[in-house]
Amino acid sequence: MAFKDLLMVLTTYPDPTPVAELAQGVDFAAAIGAKISAVACEVEFQIPGSIVGNLFNVPALAAAESKKSSANAQMLLTAFQEAAEQRGVFHERRSETCLISDVADVLIGHARLRDLTIVPVGEGGAVDIGDWYVEQIVFESGRPTLIIPKPASHRGALNTVVVAWDFSRPAARTIADAIPILAMAKRVYVVTVTGDKAINTRRSGAELSKHLAHHDVEVTLDTVDAAGRSTGDALDSYVASREADLLVMGAYGHSRIRDFILGGATKSMLARPSLPIFLSH
């Protein structure tokens, strides 16, 4: 199934998504022939009444922060709409009002109704995946997620795509989700990193290549020895050597009730992504 209905999530608090980041998601939608929408949450704060709170004027501070979040939401949605309309890919803009504790659930609800959710990375180029909503979208939306880093160096190009393959369930899920994108790429490399963890399978990479060929995806198979590095570090070096525009990889982790403990490769690649990363779980 082709990707036709994309969603970009915009951060309004504590810091807004940089406006320059919006063009990357819009460019990606244009590159794959999809329409794109955006959602932003206007954050509200519930402050219980107390003598201490009134003494320090906490309700007024909370109201000011809510007002700032609301202004950020409208500014970002307007900038998004202008960029998307210019590229001919605009679908809709949505603004939600919710408590900060409910932001993740609101965004997950939107993500479950789209083909793919795009998450721009803010200033500094790092995803602090344990502290905000990115983790919940990746693991709970049931749909693939595209992490777009800063700086904007790829702008939606799909010349070279690298697929991280270790014969695991998350990797298989991700490849299945990514097939429409792989079919558009000029070059697809499937890389398996060895020497960092055991890969137990009787199947071969050649069998995966045959499977993808049925979907008109021709791939080059590579094996990289970790040589004492972590899988994440080995992948980072490999995508740089191939000048890749996109990395496709499974989102590894296990649940601790509502929280997730990330696998090493996922955590490493998301700590400071050097290129857009397509994730599924």
KEFILUM-656124 format. One record per residue (C-alpha): residue number from 1; chain; x, y, z. Coordinates in Angstrom, 3 decimals, m for minus. Example, Ala and Ser with C-alpha at 12.3 -4.5 7.8 and 13.67 -1.06 7.14 Angstrom:
<sites>
<site><k>1</k><c>A</c><c1>12.300</c1><c2>m4.500</c2><c3>7.800</c3></site>
<site><k>2</k><c>A</c><c1>13.670</c1><c2>m1.060</c2><c3>7.140</c3></site>
</sites>
This chain:
<sites>
<site><k>1</k><c>A</c><c1>0.000</c1><c2>0.000</c2><c3>0.000</c3></site>
<site><k>2</k><c>A</c><c1>1.395</c1><c2>3.391</c2><c3>m0.963</c3></site>
<site><k>3</k><c>A</c><c1>1.819</c1><c2>6.134</c2><c3>1.599</c3></site>
<site><k>4</k><c>A</c><c1>m0.839</c1><c2>8.737</c2><c3>0.852</c3></site>
<site><k>5</k><c>A</c><c1>m1.817</c1><c2>10.263</c2><c3>4.204</c3></site>
<site><k>6</k><c>A</c><c1>1.056</c1><c2>11.596</c2><c3>6.342</c3></site>
<site><k>7</k><c>A</c><c1>1.050</c1><c2>13.405</c2><c3>9.677</c3></site>
<site><k>8</k><c>A</c><c1>3.612</c1><c2>15.780</c2><c3>11.139</c3></site>
<site><k>9</k><c>A</c><c1>3.556</c1><c2>16.373</c2><c3>14.890</c3></site>
<site><k>10</k><c>A</c><c1>4.599</c1><c2>19.833</c2><c3>16.056</c3></site>
<site><k>11</k><c>A</c><c1>5.981</c1><c2>20.632</c2><c3>19.498</c3></site>
<site><k>12</k><c>A</c><c1>4.659</c1><c2>23.770</c2><c3>21.204</c3></site>
<site><k>13</k><c>A</c><c1>6.084</c1><c2>23.394</c2><c3>24.716</c3></site>
<site><k>14</k><c>A</c><c1>8.524</c1><c2>23.951</c2><c3>26.288</c3></site>
<site><k>15</k><c>A</c><c1>10.203</c1><c2>24.881</c2><c3>23.004</c3></site>
<site><k>16</k><c>A</c><c1>8.480</c1><c2>25.036</c2><c3>19.605</c3></site>
<site><k>17</k><c>A</c><c1>9.536</c1><c2>22.948</c2><c3>16.639</c3></site>
<site><k>18</k><c>A</c><c1>11.938</c1><c2>25.163</c2><c3>14.616</c3></site>
<site><k>19</k><c>A</c><c1>10.094</c1><c2>26.521</c2><c3>11.585</c3></site>
<site><k>20</k><c>A</c><c1>13.018</c1><c2>25.498</c2><c3>9.360</c3></site>
<site><k>21</k><c>A</c><c1>12.305</c1><c2>21.880</c2><c3>10.255</c3></site>
<site><k>22</k><c>A</c><c1>8.839</c1><c2>21.924</c2><c3>8.689</c3></site>
<site><k>23</k><c>A</c><c1>10.135</c1><c2>21.975</c2><c3>5.120</c3></site>
<site><k>24</k><c>A</c><c1>11.784</c1><c2>18.568</c2><c3>5.544</c3></site>
<site><k>25</k><c>A</c><c1>8.508</c1><c2>16.798</c2><c3>6.261</c3></site>
<site><k>26</k><c>A</c><c1>6.763</c1><c2>18.678</c2><c3>3.475</c3></site>
<site><k>27</k><c>A</c><c1>9.555</c1><c2>17.788</c2><c3>1.036</c3></site>
<site><k>28</k><c>A</c><c1>9.316</c1><c2>14.127</c2><c3>2.023</c3></site>
<site><k>29</k><c>A</c><c1>5.568</c1><c2>14.109</c2><c3>1.363</c3></site>
<site><k>30</k><c>A</c><c1>6.163</c1><c2>15.656</c2><c3>m2.056</c3></site>
<site><k>31</k><c>A</c><c1>8.921</c1><c2>13.130</c2><c3>m2.840</c3></site>
<site><k>32</k><c>A</c><c1>6.619</c1><c2>10.150</c2><c3>m2.257</c3></site>
<site><k>33</k><c>A</c><c1>3.466</c1><c2>11.680</c2><c3>m3.707</c3></site>
<site><k>34</k><c>A</c><c1>1.537</c1><c2>11.944</c2><c3>m0.442</c3></site>
<site><k>35</k><c>A</c><c1>m0.625</c1><c2>14.547</c2><c3>1.262</c3></site>
<site><k>36</k><c>A</c><c1>0.438</c1><c2>15.774</c2><c3>4.682</c3></site>
<site><k>37</k><c>A</c><c1>m1.352</c1><c2>17.147</c2><c3>7.723</c3></site>
<site><k>38</k><c>A</c><c1>0.000</c1><c2>18.617</c2><c3>10.940</c3></site>
<site><k>39</k><c>A</c><c1>m1.197</c1><c2>18.522</c2><c3>14.541</c3></site>
<site><k>40</k><c>A</c><c1>m0.119</c1><c2>20.720</c2><c3>17.429</c3></site>
<site><k>41</k><c>A</c><c1>m1.218</c1><c2>20.540</c2><c3>21.057</c3></site>
<site><k>42</k><c>A</c><c1>m1.949</c1><c2>23.741</c2><c3>22.931</c3></site>
<site><k>43</k><c>A</c><c1>m0.823</c1><c2>22.760</c2><c3>26.422</c3></site>
<site><k>44</k><c>A</c><c1>m2.861</c1><c2>23.643</c2><c3>29.508</c3></site>
<site><k>45</k><c>A</c><c1>m1.758</c1><c2>23.350</c2><c3>33.128</c3></site>
<site><k>46</k><c>A</c><c1>m3.868</c1><c2>22.400</c2><c3>36.146</c3></site>
<site><k>47</k><c>A</c><c1>m2.558</c1><c2>24.168</c2><c3>39.223</c3></site>
<site><k>48</k><c>A</c><c1>m4.128</c1><c2>23.130</c2><c3>42.559</c3></site>
<site><k>49</k><c>A</c><c1>m4.944</c1><c2>26.053</c2><c3>44.780</c3></site>
<site><k>50</k><c>A</c><c1>m2.709</c1><c2>26.592</c2><c3>47.805</c3></site>
<site><k>51</k><c>A</c><c1>m1.331</c1><c2>29.362</c2><c3>49.945</c3></site>
<site><k>52</k><c>A</c><c1>2.162</c1><c2>28.774</c2><c3>48.553</c3></site>
<site><k>53</k><c>A</c><c1>0.883</c1><c2>28.747</c2><c3>44.977</c3></site>
<site><k>54</k><c>A</c><c1>m0.984</c1><c2>32.015</c2><c3>45.470</c3></site>
<site><k>55</k><c>A</c><c1>2.006</c1><c2>33.567</c2><c3>47.218</c3></site>
<site><k>56</k><c>A</c><c1>4.255</c1><c2>32.965</c2><c3>44.207</c3></site>
<site><k>57</k><c>A</c><c1>1.468</c1><c2>33.683</c2><c3>41.696</c3></site>
<site><k>58</k><c>A</c><c1>1.740</c1><c2>30.175</c2><c3>40.218</c3></site>
<site><k>59</k><c>A</c><c1>m1.668</c1><c2>30.329</c2><c3>38.469</c3></site>
<site><k>60</k><c>A</c><c1>m0.569</c1><c2>33.427</c2><c3>36.548</c3></site>
<site><k>61</k><c>A</c><c1>2.717</c1><c2>31.762</c2><c3>35.559</c3></site>
<site><k>62</k><c>A</c><c1>0.823</c1><c2>28.682</c2><c3>34.371</c3></site>
<site><k>63</k><c>A</c><c1>m1.572</c1><c2>30.857</c2><c3>32.341</c3></site>
<site><k>64</k><c>A</c><c1>1.383</c1><c2>32.596</c2><c3>30.703</c3></site>
<site><k>65</k><c>A</c><c1>2.963</c1><c2>29.255</c2><c3>29.746</c3></site>
<site><k>66</k><c>A</c><c1>m0.339</c1><c2>28.047</c2><c3>28.302</c3></site>
<site><k>67</k><c>A</c><c1>m0.642</c1><c2>31.263</c2><c3>26.283</c3></site>
<site><k>68</k><c>A</c><c1>2.895</c1><c2>30.771</c2><c3>24.944</c3></site>
<site><k>69</k><c>A</c><c1>2.087</c1><c2>27.202</c2><c3>23.905</c3></site>
<site><k>70</k><c>A</c><c1>m1.087</c1><c2>28.351</c2><c3>22.148</c3></site>
<site><k>71</k><c>A</c><c1>0.780</c1><c2>31.062</c2><c3>20.257</c3></site>
<site><k>72</k><c>A</c><c1>3.472</c1><c2>28.566</c2><c3>19.228</c3></site>
<site><k>73</k><c>A</c><c1>0.815</c1><c2>26.156</c2><c3>17.954</c3></site>
<site><k>74</k><c>A</c><c1>m0.863</c1><c2>28.719</c2><c3>15.723</c3></site>
<site><k>75</k><c>A</c><c1>2.457</c1><c2>30.063</c2><c3>14.433</c3></site>
<site><k>76</k><c>A</c><c1>3.719</c1><c2>26.594</c2><c3>13.524</c3></site>
<site><k>77</k><c>A</c><c1>0.466</c1><c2>25.452</c2><c3>11.935</c3></site>
<site><k>78</k><c>A</c><c1>0.339</c1><c2>28.582</c2><c3>9.779</c3></site>
<site><k>79</k><c>A</c><c1>3.956</c1><c2>28.118</c2><c3>8.682</c3></site>
<site><k>80</k><c>A</c><c1>3.275</c1><c2>24.448</c2><c3>7.946</c3></site>
<site><k>81</k><c>A</c><c1>0.193</c1><c2>25.206</c2><c3>5.862</c3></site>
<site><k>82</k><c>A</c><c1>2.049</c1><c2>27.806</c2><c3>3.797</c3></site>
<site><k>83</k><c>A</c><c1>4.919</c1><c2>25.389</c2><c3>3.103</c3></site>
<site><k>84</k><c>A</c><c1>2.624</c1><c2>22.457</c2><c3>2.283</c3></site>
<site><k>85</k><c>A</c><c1>0.360</c1><c2>24.505</c2><c3>0.016</c3></site>
<site><k>86</k><c>A</c><c1>3.392</c1><c2>25.789</c2><c3>m1.857</c3></site>
<site><k>87</k><c>A</c><c1>4.409</c1><c2>22.189</c2><c3>m2.609</c3></site>
<site><k>88</k><c>A</c><c1>0.835</c1><c2>21.103</c2><c3>m3.372</c3></site>
<site><k>89</k><c>A</c><c1>0.697</c1><c2>18.510</c2><c3>m0.572</c3></site>
<site><k>90</k><c>A</c><c1>m1.422</c1><c2>20.209</c2><c3>2.102</c3></site>
<site><k>91</k><c>A</c><c1>m4.305</c1><c2>18.202</c2><c3>3.575</c3></site>
<site><k>92</k><c>A</c><c1>m5.299</c1><c2>19.756</c2><c3>6.901</c3></site>
<site><k>93</k><c>A</c><c1>m4.080</c1><c2>21.367</c2><c3>10.116</c3></site>
<site><k>94</k><c>A</c><c1>m5.320</c1><c2>20.352</c2><c3>13.542</c3></site>
<site><k>95</k><c>A</c><c1>m4.983</c1><c2>22.084</c2><c3>16.886</c3></site>
<site><k>96</k><c>A</c><c1>m5.801</c1><c2>20.248</c2><c3>20.122</c3></site>
<site><k>97</k><c>A</c><c1>m6.039</c1><c2>21.617</c2><c3>23.648</c3></site>
<site><k>98</k><c>A</c><c1>m4.971</c1><c2>19.266</c2><c3>26.424</c3></site>
<site><k>99</k><c>A</c><c1>m3.031</c1><c2>18.890</c2><c3>29.647</c3></site>
<site><k>100</k><c>A</c><c1>0.673</c1><c2>18.341</c2><c3>29.221</c3></site>
<site><k>101</k><c>A</c><c1>0.235</c1><c2>14.834</c2><c3>30.663</c3></site>
<site><k>102</k><c>A</c><c1>m2.208</c1><c2>13.992</c2><c3>27.845</c3></site>
<site><k>103</k><c>A</c><c1>m0.128</c1><c2>15.221</c2><c3>24.892</c3></site>
<site><k>104</k><c>A</c><c1>1.308</c1><c2>11.788</c2><c3>24.059</c3></site>
<site><k>105</k><c>A</c><c1>m2.126</c1><c2>10.116</c2><c3>24.058</c3></site>
<site><k>106</k><c>A</c><c1>m3.589</c1><c2>12.832</c2><c3>21.816</c3></site>
<site><k>107</k><c>A</c><c1>m0.758</c1><c2>12.514</c2><c3>19.301</c3></site>
<site><k>108</k><c>A</c><c1>m0.943</c1><c2>8.706</c2><c3>19.341</c3></site>
<site><k>109</k><c>A</c><c1>m4.645</c1><c2>8.927</c2><c3>18.528</c3></site>
<site><k>110</k><c>A</c><c1>m3.901</c1><c2>11.037</c2><c3>15.468</c3></site>
<site><k>111</k><c>A</c><c1>m0.962</c1><c2>8.840</c2><c3>14.424</c3></site>
<site><k>112</k><c>A</c><c1>m3.073</c1><c2>5.683</c2><c3>14.433</c3></site>
<site><k>113</k><c>A</c><c1>m5.208</c1><c2>7.169</c2><c3>11.669</c3></site>
<site><k>114</k><c>A</c><c1>m2.343</c1><c2>8.036</c2><c3>9.290</c3></site>
<site><k>115</k><c>A</c><c1>m0.018</c1><c2>6.023</c2><c3>7.078</c3></site>
<site><k>116</k><c>A</c><c1>3.112</c1><c2>7.537</c2><c3>8.612</c3></site>
<site><k>117</k><c>A</c><c1>3.908</c1><c2>10.046</c2><c3>11.349</c3></site>
<site><k>118</k><c>A</c><c1>6.798</c1><c2>12.479</c2><c3>10.892</c3></site>
<site><k>119</k><c>A</c><c1>8.591</c1><c2>13.783</c2><c3>13.974</c3></site>
<site><k>120</k><c>A</c><c1>11.012</c1><c2>16.678</c2><c3>13.373</c3></site>
<site><k>121</k><c>A</c><c1>13.927</c1><c2>16.816</c2><c3>15.808</c3></site>
<site><k>122</k><c>A</c><c1>14.375</c1><c2>20.128</c2><c3>17.588</c3></site>
<site><k>123</k><c>A</c><c1>17.412</c1><c2>22.291</c2><c3>18.202</c3></site>
<site><k>124</k><c>A</c><c1>20.597</c1><c2>20.386</c2><c3>18.927</c3></site>
<site><k>125</k><c>A</c><c1>19.702</c1><c2>17.457</c2><c3>16.699</c3></site>
<site><k>126</k><c>A</c><c1>19.095</c1><c2>14.985</c2><c3>19.522</c3></site>
<site><k>127</k><c>A</c><c1>16.005</c1><c2>12.923</c2><c3>20.365</c3></site>
<site><k>128</k><c>A</c><c1>15.583</c1><c2>12.613</c2><c3>24.120</c3></site>
<site><k>129</k><c>A</c><c1>13.238</c1><c2>9.726</c2><c3>23.535</c3></site>
<site><k>130</k><c>A</c><c1>12.633</c1><c2>8.898</c2><c3>27.182</c3></site>
<site><k>131</k><c>A</c><c1>11.397</c1><c2>12.320</c2><c3>28.246</c3></site>
<site><k>132</k><c>A</c><c1>8.707</c1><c2>13.292</c2><c3>25.762</c3></site>
<site><k>133</k><c>A</c><c1>6.244</c1><c2>11.782</c2><c3>23.303</c3></site>
<site><k>134</k><c>A</c><c1>8.449</c1><c2>10.302</c2><c3>20.558</c3></site>
<site><k>135</k><c>A</c><c1>8.806</c1><c2>6.946</c2><c3>22.270</c3></site>
<site><k>136</k><c>A</c><c1>5.056</c1><c2>6.561</c2><c3>22.715</c3></site>
<site><k>137</k><c>A</c><c1>4.361</c1><c2>7.356</c2><c3>19.060</c3></site>
<site><k>138</k><c>A</c><c1>6.954</c1><c2>4.841</c2><c3>17.858</c3></site>
<site><k>139</k><c>A</c><c1>5.835</c1><c2>2.006</c2><c3>20.109</c3></site>
<site><k>140</k><c>A</c><c1>2.111</c1><c2>2.626</c2><c3>20.552</c3></site>
<site><k>141</k><c>A</c><c1>0.755</c1><c2>4.131</c2><c3>17.340</c3></site>
<site><k>142</k><c>A</c><c1>0.842</c1><c2>0.853</c2><c3>15.400</c3></site>
<site><k>143</k><c>A</c><c1>2.081</c1><c2>2.827</c2><c3>12.382</c3></site>
<site><k>144</k><c>A</c><c1>5.579</c1><c2>3.667</c2><c3>11.136</c3></site>
<site><k>145</k><c>A</c><c1>7.364</c1><c2>6.814</c2><c3>12.291</c3></site>
<site><k>146</k><c>A</c><c1>9.879</c1><c2>8.977</c2><c3>10.438</c3></site>
<site><k>147</k><c>A</c><c1>12.399</c1><c2>10.848</c2><c3>12.595</c3></site>
<site><k>148</k><c>A</c><c1>13.780</c1><c2>13.866</c2><c3>10.727</c3></site>
<site><k>149</k><c>A</c><c1>16.978</c1><c2>15.358</c2><c3>12.142</c3></site>
<site><k>150</k><c>A</c><c1>18.524</c1><c2>18.764</c2><c3>12.151</c3></site>
<site><k>151</k><c>A</c><c1>20.293</c1><c2>20.128</c2><c3>10.168</c3></site>
<site><k>152</k><c>A</c><c1>18.113</c1><c2>19.793</c2><c3>7.092</c3></site>
<site><k>153</k><c>A</c><c1>20.601</c1><c2>18.122</c2><c3>4.790</c3></site>
<site><k>154</k><c>A</c><c1>18.486</c1><c2>15.569</c2><c3>2.911</c3></site>
<site><k>155</k><c>A</c><c1>15.281</c1><c2>17.456</c2><c3>2.037</c3></site>
<site><k>156</k><c>A</c><c1>13.194</c1><c2>14.425</c2><c3>1.114</c3></site>
<site><k>157</k><c>A</c><c1>15.669</c1><c2>12.770</c2><c3>m1.262</c3></site>
<site><k>158</k><c>A</c><c1>15.334</c1><c2>9.031</c2><c3>m1.827</c3></site>
<site><k>159</k><c>A</c><c1>18.434</c1><c2>8.323</c2><c3>m3.858</c3></site>
<site><k>160</k><c>A</c><c1>20.042</c1><c2>5.883</c2><c3>m1.431</c3></site>
<site><k>161</k><c>A</c><c1>18.227</c1><c2>3.969</c2><c3>1.308</c3></site>
<site><k>162</k><c>A</c><c1>19.920</c1><c2>1.688</c2><c3>3.838</c3></site>
<site><k>163</k><c>A</c><c1>17.971</c1><c2>m1.090</c2><c3>5.555</c3></site>
<site><k>164</k><c>A</c><c1>19.302</c1><c2>m2.478</c2><c3>8.842</c3></site>
<site><k>165</k><c>A</c><c1>18.568</c1><c2>m6.212</c2><c3>8.800</c3></site>
<site><k>166</k><c>A</c><c1>19.148</c1><c2>m8.737</c2><c3>11.590</c3></site>
<site><k>167</k><c>A</c><c1>16.366</c1><c2>m11.269</c2><c3>10.857</c3></site>
<site><k>168</k><c>A</c><c1>14.364</c1><c2>m10.038</c2><c3>13.879</c3></site>
<site><k>169</k><c>A</c><c1>10.625</c1><c2>m9.426</c2><c3>14.141</c3></site>
<site><k>170</k><c>A</c><c1>10.993</c1><c2>m5.589</c2><c3>14.375</c3></site>
<site><k>171</k><c>A</c><c1>13.253</c1><c2>m5.571</c2><c3>11.299</c3></site>
<site><k>172</k><c>A</c><c1>10.775</c1><c2>m7.717</c2><c3>9.353</c3></site>
<site><k>173</k><c>A</c><c1>7.878</c1><c2>m5.464</c2><c3>10.404</c3></site>
<site><k>174</k><c>A</c><c1>9.767</c1><c2>m2.365</c2><c3>9.335</c3></site>
<site><k>175</k><c>A</c><c1>10.728</c1><c2>m3.725</c2><c3>5.920</c3></site>
<site><k>176</k><c>A</c><c1>7.119</c1><c2>m4.692</c2><c3>5.256</c3></site>
<site><k>177</k><c>A</c><c1>5.986</c1><c2>m1.171</c2><c3>6.161</c3></site>
<site><k>178</k><c>A</c><c1>8.739</c1><c2>0.485</c2><c3>4.147</c3></site>
<site><k>179</k><c>A</c><c1>8.300</c1><c2>m1.415</c2><c3>0.848</c3></site>
<site><k>180</k><c>A</c><c1>6.473</c1><c2>1.467</c2><c3>m0.915</c3></site>
<site><k>181</k><c>A</c><c1>9.377</c1><c2>3.770</c2><c3>m0.081</c3></site>
<site><k>182</k><c>A</c><c1>12.033</c1><c2>1.197</c2><c3>m0.976</c3></site>
<site><k>183</k><c>A</c><c1>10.397</c1><c2>0.784</c2><c3>m4.374</c3></site>
<site><k>184</k><c>A</c><c1>10.905</c1><c2>4.507</c2><c3>m5.043</c3></site>
<site><k>185</k><c>A</c><c1>14.582</c1><c2>4.615</c2><c3>m4.077</c3></site>
<site><k>186</k><c>A</c><c1>17.305</c1><c2>4.567</c2><c3>m6.720</c3></site>
<site><k>187</k><c>A</c><c1>19.571</c1><c2>2.368</c2><c3>m4.581</c3></site>
<site><k>188</k><c>A</c><c1>18.739</c1><c2>0.103</c2><c3>m1.631</c3></site>
<site><k>189</k><c>A</c><c1>21.417</c1><c2>m1.459</c2><c3>0.555</c3></site>
<site><k>190</k><c>A</c><c1>20.514</c1><c2>m4.145</c2><c3>3.090</c3></site>
<site><k>191</k><c>A</c><c1>23.187</c1><c2>m4.330</c2><c3>5.774</c3></site>
<site><k>192</k><c>A</c><c1>23.610</c1><c2>m6.857</c2><c3>8.584</c3></site>
<site><k>193</k><c>A</c><c1>25.968</c1><c2>m5.967</c2><c3>11.432</c3></site>
<site><k>194</k><c>A</c><c1>27.757</c1><c2>m9.009</c2><c3>12.861</c3></site>
<site><k>195</k><c>A</c><c1>29.999</c1><c2>m9.456</c2><c3>15.870</c3></site>
<site><k>196</k><c>A</c><c1>27.935</c1><c2>m7.403</c2><c3>18.339</c3></site>
<site><k>197</k><c>A</c><c1>25.068</c1><c2>m9.787</c2><c3>19.072</c3></site>
<site><k>198</k><c>A</c><c1>24.073</c1><c2>m13.293</c2><c3>18.062</c3></site>
<site><k>199</k><c>A</c><c1>21.879</c1><c2>m13.594</c2><c3>14.978</c3></site>
<site><k>200</k><c>A</c><c1>20.098</c1><c2>m16.927</c2><c3>15.074</c3></site>
<site><k>201</k><c>A</c><c1>18.464</c1><c2>m17.915</c2><c3>11.788</c3></site>
<site><k>202</k><c>A</c><c1>18.540</c1><c2>m20.566</c2><c3>9.096</c3></site>
<site><k>203</k><c>A</c><c1>17.480</c1><c2>m18.050</c2><c3>6.509</c3></site>
<site><k>204</k><c>A</c><c1>19.843</c1><c2>m15.968</c2><c3>4.393</c3></site>
<site><k>205</k><c>A</c><c1>19.966</c1><c2>m12.390</c2><c3>3.212</c3></site>
<site><k>206</k><c>A</c><c1>19.628</c1><c2>m13.730</c2><c3>m0.330</c3></site>
<site><k>207</k><c>A</c><c1>16.134</c1><c2>m14.965</c2><c3>0.550</c3></site>
<site><k>208</k><c>A</c><c1>15.174</c1><c2>m11.478</c2><c3>1.698</c3></site>
<site><k>209</k><c>A</c><c1>16.546</c1><c2>m10.141</c2><c3>m1.584</c3></site>
<site><k>210</k><c>A</c><c1>14.321</c1><c2>m12.552</c2><c3>m3.510</c3></site>
<site><k>211</k><c>A</c><c1>11.302</c1><c2>m11.514</c2><c3>m1.468</c3></site>
<site><k>212</k><c>A</c><c1>11.890</c1><c2>m7.818</c2><c3>m2.115</c3></site>
<site><k>213</k><c>A</c><c1>12.403</c1><c2>m8.489</c2><c3>m5.821</c3></site>
<site><k>214</k><c>A</c><c1>8.754</c1><c2>m9.599</c2><c3>m5.941</c3></site>
<site><k>215</k><c>A</c><c1>7.943</c1><c2>m6.002</c2><c3>m4.982</c3></site>
<site><k>216</k><c>A</c><c1>10.261</c1><c2>m4.588</c2><c3>m7.658</c3></site>
<site><k>217</k><c>A</c><c1>12.885</c1><c2>m3.666</c2><c3>m5.082</c3></site>
<site><k>218</k><c>A</c><c1>16.409</c1><c2>m4.587</c2><c3>m6.128</c3></site>
<site><k>219</k><c>A</c><c1>18.900</c1><c2>m4.565</c2><c3>m3.248</c3></site>
<site><k>220</k><c>A</c><c1>22.604</c1><c2>m4.884</c2><c3>m2.583</c3></site>
<site><k>221</k><c>A</c><c1>23.424</c1><c2>m7.100</c2><c3>0.398</c3></site>
<site><k>222</k><c>A</c><c1>26.220</c1><c2>m6.074</c2><c3>2.749</c3></site>
<site><k>223</k><c>A</c><c1>27.649</c1><c2>m7.488</c2><c3>5.969</c3></site>
<site><k>224</k><c>A</c><c1>29.585</c1><c2>m5.270</c2><c3>8.363</c3></site>
<site><k>225</k><c>A</c><c1>31.716</c1><c2>m6.543</c2><c3>11.230</c3></site>
<site><k>226</k><c>A</c><c1>31.116</c1><c2>m4.469</c2><c3>14.334</c3></site>
<site><k>227</k><c>A</c><c1>34.808</c1><c2>m4.923</c2><c3>15.177</c3></site>
<site><k>228</k><c>A</c><c1>34.328</c1><c2>m3.980</c2><c3>18.810</c3></site>
<site><k>229</k><c>A</c><c1>31.807</c1><c2>m1.227</c2><c3>18.109</c3></site>
<site><k>230</k><c>A</c><c1>28.154</c1><c2>m1.227</c2><c3>19.059</c3></site>
<site><k>231</k><c>A</c><c1>25.613</c1><c2>m2.043</c2><c3>16.345</c3></site>
<site><k>232</k><c>A</c><c1>24.500</c1><c2>1.595</c2><c3>16.417</c3></site>
<site><k>233</k><c>A</c><c1>28.018</c1><c2>2.907</c2><c3>15.868</c3></site>
<site><k>234</k><c>A</c><c1>28.606</c1><c2>0.404</c2><c3>13.049</c3></site>
<site><k>235</k><c>A</c><c1>25.353</c1><c2>1.453</c2><c3>11.368</c3></site>
<site><k>236</k><c>A</c><c1>26.200</c1><c2>5.127</c2><c3>11.724</c3></site>
<site><k>237</k><c>A</c><c1>29.533</c1><c2>4.592</c2><c3>9.979</c3></site>
<site><k>238</k><c>A</c><c1>27.935</c1><c2>2.493</c2><c3>7.244</c3></site>
<site><k>239</k><c>A</c><c1>25.189</c1><c2>4.990</c2><c3>6.337</c3></site>
<site><k>240</k><c>A</c><c1>27.830</c1><c2>7.718</c2><c3>6.173</c3></site>
<site><k>241</k><c>A</c><c1>29.978</c1><c2>5.621</c2><c3>3.826</c3></site>
<site><k>242</k><c>A</c><c1>27.001</c1><c2>5.065</c2><c3>1.522</c3></site>
<site><k>243</k><c>A</c><c1>25.901</c1><c2>8.723</c2><c3>1.719</c3></site>
<site><k>244</k><c>A</c><c1>22.445</c1><c2>7.421</c2><c3>2.529</c3></site>
<site><k>245</k><c>A</c><c1>19.360</c1><c2>9.622</c2><c3>2.460</c3></site>
<site><k>246</k><c>A</c><c1>17.269</c1><c2>7.369</c2><c3>4.709</c3></site>
<site><k>247</k><c>A</c><c1>17.840</c1><c2>4.577</c2><c3>7.236</c3></site>
<site><k>248</k><c>A</c><c1>15.130</c1><c2>1.945</c2><c3>7.675</c3></site>
<site><k>249</k><c>A</c><c1>15.380</c1><c2>0.010</c2><c3>10.927</c3></site>
<site><k>250</k><c>A</c><c1>13.237</c1><c2>m1.817</c2><c3>13.450</c3></site>
<site><k>251</k><c>A</c><c1>12.429</c1><c2>m0.090</c2><c3>16.733</c3></site>
<site><k>252</k><c>A</c><c1>13.866</c1><c2>m2.374</c2><c3>19.376</c3></site>
<site><k>253</k><c>A</c><c1>12.647</c1><c2>m2.305</c2><c3>22.946</c3></site>
<site><k>254</k><c>A</c><c1>10.488</c1><c2>m3.999</c2><c3>25.535</c3></site>
<site><k>255</k><c>A</c><c1>7.655</c1><c2>m2.698</c2><c3>27.637</c3></site>
<site><k>256</k><c>A</c><c1>7.760</c1><c2>m1.993</c2><c3>31.351</c3></site>
<site><k>257</k><c>A</c><c1>4.023</c1><c2>m1.447</c2><c3>31.757</c3></site>
<site><k>258</k><c>A</c><c1>3.627</c1><c2>1.893</c2><c3>29.902</c3></site>
<site><k>259</k><c>A</c><c1>7.303</c1><c2>2.761</c2><c3>29.651</c3></site>
<site><k>260</k><c>A</c><c1>9.686</c1><c2>1.245</c2><c3>27.116</c3></site>
<site><k>261</k><c>A</c><c1>13.309</c1><c2>0.337</c2><c3>27.584</c3></site>
<site><k>262</k><c>A</c><c1>15.017</c1><c2>0.944</c2><c3>24.264</c3></site>
<site><k>263</k><c>A</c><c1>17.305</c1><c2>m1.558</c2><c3>22.631</c3></site>
<site><k>264</k><c>A</c><c1>20.912</c1><c2>m0.487</c2><c3>22.183</c3></site>
<site><k>265</k><c>A</c><c1>20.845</c1><c2>0.111</c2><c3>18.429</c3></site>
<site><k>266</k><c>A</c><c1>17.613</c1><c2>2.124</c2><c3>18.545</c3></site>
<site><k>267</k><c>A</c><c1>18.832</c1><c2>4.230</c2><c3>21.452</c3></site>
<site><k>268</k><c>A</c><c1>22.182</c1><c2>4.848</c2><c3>19.788</c3></site>
<site><k>269</k><c>A</c><c1>20.759</c1><c2>5.895</c2><c3>16.404</c3></site>
<site><k>270</k><c>A</c><c1>18.143</c1><c2>8.180</c2><c3>17.989</c3></site>
<site><k>271</k><c>A</c><c1>20.588</c1><c2>9.810</c2><c3>20.390</c3></site>
<site><k>272</k><c>A</c><c1>21.827</c1><c2>12.055</c2><c3>17.576</c3></site>
<site><k>273</k><c>A</c><c1>20.404</c1><c2>11.026</c2><c3>14.206</c3></site>
<site><k>274</k><c>A</c><c1>22.556</c1><c2>11.971</c2><c3>11.239</c3></site>
<site><k>275</k><c>A</c><c1>19.847</c1><c2>11.240</c2><c3>8.641</c3></site>
<site><k>276</k><c>A</c><c1>16.098</c1><c2>10.578</c2><c3>8.535</c3></site>
<site><k>277</k><c>A</c><c1>15.211</c1><c2>7.280</c2><c3>10.228</c3></site>
<site><k>278</k><c>A</c><c1>12.146</c1><c2>5.207</c2><c3>9.314</c3></site>
<site><k>279</k><c>A</c><c1>11.033</c1><c2>3.139</c2><c3>12.329</c3></site>
<site><k>280</k><c>A</c><c1>8.380</c1><c2>0.525</c2><c3>12.989</c3></site>
<site><k>281</k><c>A</c><c1>7.684</c1><c2>m1.702</c2><c3>15.944</c3></site>
</sites>
